[in-house]
């Protein structure tokens, strides 16, 4: 069933209205809107407006993870209340504001209404509903616990989004400070230093080496700024190509895990994702090997992904989960020990949840510590840069003033 975008005027108030509705056709939609007291001024199928050459801004219409989490939570609540799946999807579609998500959910509802399973229908839109999402839905359908799985899935997406937001928020302020500091120093080099240079030329005296170096850097930035940007652009492009190549990606991800300070944080985040994802999948009824295969995709590090692949091979041969993870040397002993205890006691999901919870707390604590360290360090570096420029400019001026006197 297609989705239409419409614009019109309410007959009773004269106010302009616009929105989205799904209907069997334009004629049906026109009749529906007429019954609602809306006089149509424009009607077009979703997406056709762009083809007509009109500009549409989608910055605020982009579907985010929090939108998927909210949709999943609503679907869990409605199905738990005894409402049929098709009716639940219809209710969610009616209140969804994101046009792309509304279109996807409309297609999902239509496919389910025609007999397709919910997991298969969601799988038609991997951009919004990933492999993990669809596998958990499939497990819930097979086990008859779809409402419970939807609730767990919503919890999982929300927790992952919360962790991602914490990391981004903590790094945003230091990054902003670095950017502003760089801009200030660049302005000083391009605007201030050239003006002071003319003063030095009028005196005709020899300048200290650090002032000569500063003037040379200023001249290079002023005359060859295009070359600097080109070199930076090529460097970034070359680094991205190297990082995306198979061997380069392995080396880079290995470096990330071993980097001072930040390597430990990256490992903590990966362990938290691994534990939470595996616990959620297993508690939803997904088979262990399938869950392991899905879990490796959320780690974001090919070195750790290979550890999970090797662990899956060992599990197929009859080994436990903890032993190959411990043999890899990548997972901390406390993690493998807790997993081993969970396997022996039959409470693996609960133990993995405990691991994820403890590492979430560790990540939050480490981020807070890093932020408190980075802020003064950046301020000191910015002050040192600006101070060096001021020193290189003022010292020759002071010496020339003494010479004149």
C-alpha positions as CSV (number, residue, x, y, z in Angstrom):
1,X,0.0,0.0,0.0
2,X,1.6,3.3,-1.1
3,X,2.2,6.2,1.2
4,X,1.1,9.7,0.0
5,X,2.3,13.1,1.1
6,X,-0.4,15.8,1.1
7,X,-0.9,19.5,1.7
8,X,-4.3,21.1,2.2
9,X,-6.5,23.6,4.1
10,X,-8.9,22.8,6.9
11,X,-12.4,24.0,6.0
12,X,-13.4,24.8,9.5
13,X,-10.3,26.8,10.5
14,X,-8.6,27.8,7.3
15,X,-5.3,26.5,8.6
16,X,-2.8,24.9,6.3
17,X,-2.1,21.2,7.1
18,X,0.3,18.6,5.7
19,X,1.1,15.0,6.5
20,X,1.5,11.4,5.3
21,X,-1.2,8.7,4.9
22,X,-1.3,5.3,3.3
23,X,-4.1,4.5,1.0
24,X,-5.1,2.2,-1.9
25,X,-4.9,5.1,-4.3
26,X,-5.2,8.8,-4.8
27,X,-8.9,8.6,-5.2
28,X,-9.4,6.7,-1.9
29,X,-7.1,9.2,-0.1
30,X,-8.9,12.2,-1.5
31,X,-12.2,10.8,-0.3
32,X,-10.8,10.1,3.1
33,X,-9.4,13.6,3.6
34,X,-12.6,15.1,2.3
35,X,-14.5,13.3,5.1
36,X,-11.9,14.7,7.6
37,X,-12.7,18.2,6.4
38,X,-9.5,18.9,4.5
39,X,-9.4,20.6,1.1
40,X,-6.5,19.3,-0.8
41,X,-4.0,21.7,-2.5
42,X,-1.3,19.2,-3.4
43,X,-1.0,15.4,-3.3
44,X,1.9,13.1,-4.4
45,X,3.2,9.7,-3.7
46,X,6.1,9.7,-1.2
47,X,9.4,10.4,-2.9
48,X,7.9,11.9,-6.0
49,X,8.4,15.4,-4.8
50,X,12.1,15.1,-5.2
51,X,11.7,13.9,-8.8
52,X,9.8,17.1,-9.6
53,X,12.9,19.1,-8.8
54,X,11.8,20.4,-5.4
55,X,14.4,20.6,-2.6
56,X,13.7,18.5,0.5
57,X,15.8,18.7,3.6
58,X,16.1,15.4,5.4
59,X,18.5,16.4,8.1
60,X,15.9,16.2,10.8
61,X,14.1,13.3,9.1
62,X,16.9,10.8,9.4
63,X,16.0,7.6,11.2
64,X,18.1,7.2,14.3
65,X,18.7,4.2,16.6
66,X,16.5,5.8,19.2
67,X,13.6,5.8,16.7
68,X,14.1,2.1,16.1
69,X,14.2,1.5,19.9
70,X,11.0,3.5,20.4
71,X,9.2,1.7,17.6
72,X,10.3,-1.7,19.0
73,X,9.1,-0.7,22.5
74,X,5.7,0.4,21.2
75,X,5.3,-2.8,19.2
76,X,6.2,-4.9,22.3
77,X,3.6,-3.0,24.4
78,X,0.9,-3.3,21.8
79,X,1.4,-7.0,21.1
80,X,1.6,-7.7,24.9
81,X,-1.8,-6.1,25.3
82,X,-3.3,-8.7,23.0
83,X,-3.6,-6.5,19.9
84,X,-2.8,-8.3,16.6
85,X,0.5,-7.7,14.9
86,X,-1.1,-6.0,11.9
87,X,-3.2,-3.7,14.0
88,X,-0.2,-2.9,16.2
89,X,1.9,-2.0,13.2
90,X,-0.9,0.2,11.8
91,X,-1.1,2.1,15.1
92,X,2.7,2.7,15.1
93,X,2.6,3.8,11.5
94,X,-0.1,6.4,12.2
95,X,2.0,8.1,14.9
96,X,5.4,7.7,13.3
97,X,6.7,11.1,12.1
98,X,9.8,10.0,10.2
99,X,8.7,9.5,6.6
100,X,11.3,6.9,5.7
101,X,10.6,4.8,8.8
102,X,6.8,5.2,8.1
103,X,7.3,3.9,4.6
104,X,9.4,0.9,5.8
105,X,6.9,0.0,8.5
106,X,4.0,0.2,6.0
107,X,5.8,-2.3,3.8
108,X,6.4,-4.5,6.8
109,X,2.7,-4.4,7.7
110,X,1.6,-5.2,4.2
111,X,4.0,-8.1,3.9
112,X,2.9,-9.5,7.3
113,X,-0.7,-9.1,6.2
114,X,0.1,-11.2,3.1
115,X,1.6,-14.1,5.2
116,X,5.3,-13.2,5.5
117,X,6.9,-13.6,8.9
118,X,7.7,-10.5,10.9
119,X,11.5,-11.2,10.8
120,X,11.5,-11.7,7.1
121,X,9.5,-8.5,6.6
122,X,11.9,-6.5,8.8
123,X,14.8,-8.1,6.9
124,X,13.7,-6.3,3.7
125,X,15.1,-3.1,5.4
126,X,18.6,-3.9,6.7
127,X,19.3,-0.1,6.8
128,X,17.0,0.1,9.8
129,X,16.6,-3.4,11.1
130,X,20.0,-5.2,11.1
131,X,21.0,-8.9,11.2
132,X,20.8,-9.0,15.0
133,X,17.4,-7.4,15.1
134,X,15.9,-9.8,12.6
135,X,17.5,-12.9,14.2
136,X,16.0,-12.0,17.6
137,X,12.6,-11.5,16.1
138,X,12.9,-14.8,14.3
139,X,13.8,-16.6,17.6
140,X,10.8,-14.9,19.3
141,X,8.5,-16.1,16.6
142,X,9.8,-19.6,16.7
143,X,9.6,-19.8,20.5
144,X,6.3,-18.0,20.8
145,X,7.8,-15.3,23.0
146,X,7.7,-12.4,20.5
147,X,6.4,-9.9,23.0
148,X,9.2,-10.7,25.5
149,X,11.9,-10.6,22.8
150,X,10.7,-7.3,21.5
151,X,11.0,-5.8,25.0
152,X,14.5,-7.2,25.4
153,X,15.4,-5.9,21.9
154,X,14.2,-2.4,22.9
155,X,16.3,-2.6,26.1
156,X,19.3,-3.6,24.2
157,X,19.1,-0.9,21.5
158,X,18.5,1.7,24.2
159,X,21.5,0.6,26.2
160,X,23.8,0.5,23.2
161,X,22.6,4.0,22.1
162,X,23.2,5.3,25.7
163,X,26.7,3.9,25.6
164,X,27.4,5.4,22.2
165,X,26.0,8.8,23.4
166,X,28.2,8.8,26.4
167,X,31.4,8.2,24.4
168,X,30.4,10.8,21.8
169,X,29.5,13.4,24.4
170,X,32.7,12.9,26.3
171,X,34.8,13.3,23.2
172,X,32.8,16.2,21.6
173,X,34.0,18.9,24.0
174,X,37.7,18.2,23.7
175,X,37.4,17.9,20.0
176,X,35.7,21.3,19.9
177,X,38.4,22.8,22.0
178,X,41.1,21.4,19.6
179,X,39.2,22.8,16.6
180,X,38.8,26.3,18.2
181,X,42.4,26.4,19.3
182,X,43.6,25.4,15.8
183,X,41.4,28.1,14.3
184,X,42.7,30.8,16.7
185,X,46.4,29.9,16.1
186,X,45.8,29.8,12.3
187,X,44.3,33.3,12.4
188,X,47.2,34.6,14.4
189,X,49.6,33.1,11.9
190,X,47.8,34.4,8.8
191,X,46.6,37.8,10.0
192,X,48.7,38.9,13.0
193,X,52.2,37.7,12.1
194,X,52.3,39.3,8.6
195,X,51.4,42.7,10.0
196,X,54.1,42.5,12.7
197,X,56.6,41.3,10.0
198,X,56.4,44.7,8.3
199,X,57.6,46.4,11.6
200,X,60.6,44.1,11.7
201,X,61.5,44.9,8.1
202,X,61.5,48.6,8.8
203,X,64.1,48.2,11.5
204,X,66.3,46.1,9.3
205,X,67.9,44.2,12.2
206,X,68.6,40.5,12.4
207,X,65.8,38.5,14.1
208,X,66.1,35.5,16.5
209,X,65.9,32.1,14.9
210,X,62.5,31.3,16.4
211,X,61.0,34.6,15.0
212,X,62.5,33.8,11.6
213,X,60.9,30.3,11.8
214,X,57.6,31.8,12.8
215,X,57.6,34.3,9.9
216,X,58.6,31.4,7.5
217,X,55.6,29.3,8.7
218,X,53.3,32.3,8.4
219,X,54.5,33.0,4.8
220,X,54.0,29.4,3.9
221,X,50.5,29.3,5.4
222,X,49.6,32.5,3.6
223,X,51.1,31.7,0.2
224,X,50.7,28.0,0.0
225,X,47.5,27.4,2.0
226,X,46.0,25.5,-1.0
227,X,49.0,23.1,-0.9
228,X,48.6,22.5,2.8
229,X,45.0,21.6,2.4
230,X,45.8,19.4,-0.6
231,X,48.5,17.6,1.4
232,X,46.2,17.1,4.4
233,X,43.4,15.9,2.1
234,X,45.7,13.4,0.3
235,X,47.0,12.2,3.7
236,X,43.5,11.6,5.0
237,X,42.5,9.9,1.8
238,X,45.6,7.7,1.9
239,X,45.1,6.8,5.5
240,X,41.5,5.8,4.9
241,X,42.4,3.7,2.0
242,X,45.1,1.9,4.0
243,X,42.8,1.5,7.0
244,X,40.1,0.0,4.8
245,X,42.4,-2.5,3.1
246,X,42.5,-6.0,4.6
247,X,46.1,-5.8,6.0
248,X,45.8,-2.2,6.9
249,X,42.6,-2.7,8.8
250,X,44.2,-5.6,10.8
251,X,47.2,-3.4,11.7
252,X,45.1,-0.4,12.6
253,X,42.7,-2.4,14.8
254,X,45.6,-4.1,16.5
255,X,47.2,-0.7,17.2
256,X,43.8,0.6,18.5
257,X,43.7,-2.2,21.1
258,X,47.3,-1.6,22.2
259,X,47.3,2.2,22.2
260,X,48.1,3.8,25.5
261,X,45.1,4.9,27.5
262,X,42.6,4.7,24.6
263,X,43.4,1.0,23.9
264,X,42.0,-0.1,27.3
265,X,38.9,2.0,26.7
266,X,38.3,0.5,23.2
267,X,38.7,-3.0,24.8
268,X,36.2,-2.2,27.5
269,X,33.6,-1.0,25.0
270,X,34.1,-4.1,22.9
271,X,33.7,-6.4,25.9
272,X,30.5,-4.6,27.0
273,X,29.0,-4.9,23.4
274,X,30.0,-8.6,23.2
275,X,28.6,-9.5,26.6
276,X,25.4,-7.5,26.2
277,X,24.7,-8.7,22.7
278,X,25.4,-12.4,23.4
279,X,23.3,-12.3,26.6
280,X,20.4,-10.7,24.7
281,X,20.5,-13.2,21.8
282,X,20.8,-16.3,24.1
283,X,18.0,-15.2,26.4
284,X,15.8,-14.6,23.3
285,X,16.3,-18.2,22.2
286,X,18.9,-17.7,19.4
287,X,21.2,-20.8,19.1
288,X,24.7,-20.3,20.5
289,X,26.7,-20.6,17.3
290,X,24.3,-18.3,15.5
291,X,24.5,-15.8,18.4
292,X,28.3,-15.9,18.2
293,X,28.3,-15.2,14.5
294,X,26.0,-12.2,15.0
295,X,27.9,-10.9,18.0
296,X,31.2,-10.6,16.1
297,X,29.6,-8.1,13.9
298,X,29.0,-5.6,16.7
299,X,32.6,-5.5,18.0
300,X,33.9,-3.1,15.4
301,X,37.4,-4.6,15.5
302,X,38.6,-7.3,13.1
303,X,41.2,-8.6,15.6
304,X,38.4,-9.4,18.1
305,X,36.1,-10.6,15.4
306,X,38.8,-13.3,14.5
307,X,38.9,-14.3,18.2
308,X,35.1,-14.9,18.1
309,X,35.4,-16.9,14.8
310,X,38.1,-19.1,16.4
311,X,36.0,-19.5,19.5
312,X,33.0,-20.6,17.4
313,X,35.2,-23.2,15.7
314,X,36.3,-24.5,19.1
315,X,32.7,-24.6,20.3
316,X,31.7,-26.7,17.3
317,X,34.4,-29.2,18.3
318,X,32.9,-29.5,21.8
319,X,34.8,-26.9,23.8
320,X,33.3,-24.3,26.1
321,X,33.0,-20.6,25.3
322,X,35.4,-19.5,28.0
323,X,38.4,-21.6,27.0
324,X,39.1,-20.3,23.5
325,X,38.4,-16.7,24.7
326,X,40.9,-17.2,27.4
327,X,43.5,-18.8,25.1
328,X,43.3,-15.7,22.7
329,X,44.8,-13.5,25.4
330,X,42.5,-10.7,24.4
331,X,39.7,-11.1,27.0
332,X,40.6,-10.2,30.6
333,X,40.8,-13.2,33.0
334,X,37.9,-11.9,35.1
335,X,35.6,-12.0,32.0
336,X,36.5,-15.5,30.9
337,X,36.2,-16.7,34.5
338,X,32.7,-15.3,34.9
339,X,31.7,-16.8,31.6
340,X,33.1,-20.2,32.7
341,X,31.2,-20.0,36.0
342,X,28.0,-19.1,34.0
343,X,28.4,-22.1,31.7
344,X,28.9,-24.5,34.7
345,X,26.0,-23.1,36.6
346,X,23.6,-22.9,33.6
347,X,23.3,-19.1,34.1
348,X,25.4,-17.9,31.2
349,X,22.9,-15.2,30.2
350,X,22.8,-13.7,33.7
351,X,26.6,-13.8,34.0
352,X,27.0,-12.1,30.6
353,X,24.6,-9.4,31.8
354,X,26.7,-8.9,34.9
355,X,29.9,-8.6,32.8
356,X,28.2,-6.0,30.5
357,X,26.9,-4.0,33.5
358,X,30.3,-3.9,35.2
359,X,32.1,-2.9,32.0
360,X,29.5,-0.2,31.2
361,X,30.3,1.3,34.6
362,X,34.0,0.9,33.9
363,X,33.6,2.7,30.5
364,X,31.7,5.5,32.1
365,X,34.3,5.9,34.8
366,X,37.2,5.8,32.3
367,X,35.5,8.3,30.0
368,X,35.0,10.7,32.9
369,X,38.7,10.3,33.9
370,X,39.9,10.9,30.4
371,X,37.8,13.9,29.9
372,X,39.0,15.5,33.2
373,X,42.6,14.8,32.0
374,X,42.1,16.0,28.4
375,X,40.5,19.3,29.1
376,X,43.4,20.8,31.1
377,X,45.9,19.2,28.7
378,X,44.3,20.8,25.7
379,X,44.1,24.2,27.5
380,X,47.8,23.9,28.3
381,X,48.7,23.0,24.7
382,X,46.6,25.9,23.3
383,X,48.2,28.3,25.7
384,X,51.7,27.0,24.8
385,X,51.0,27.5,21.1
386,X,49.6,31.0,21.5
387,X,52.3,31.9,24.0
388,X,55.1,30.7,21.7
389,X,53.7,33.0,18.9
390,X,53.5,35.9,21.3
391,X,57.0,35.3,22.6
392,X,58.5,35.1,19.1
393,X,56.8,38.4,18.2
394,X,57.3,40.4,21.5
395,X,61.0,39.5,22.2
396,X,62.4,41.2,19.0
397,X,60.1,44.2,19.7
398,X,61.4,44.5,23.2
399,X,65.0,44.2,22.0
400,X,64.5,46.8,19.3
401,X,62.9,49.2,21.8
402,X,66.0,48.9,24.0
403,X,68.2,49.5,21.0
404,X,66.3,52.7,20.1
405,X,66.6,54.0,23.6
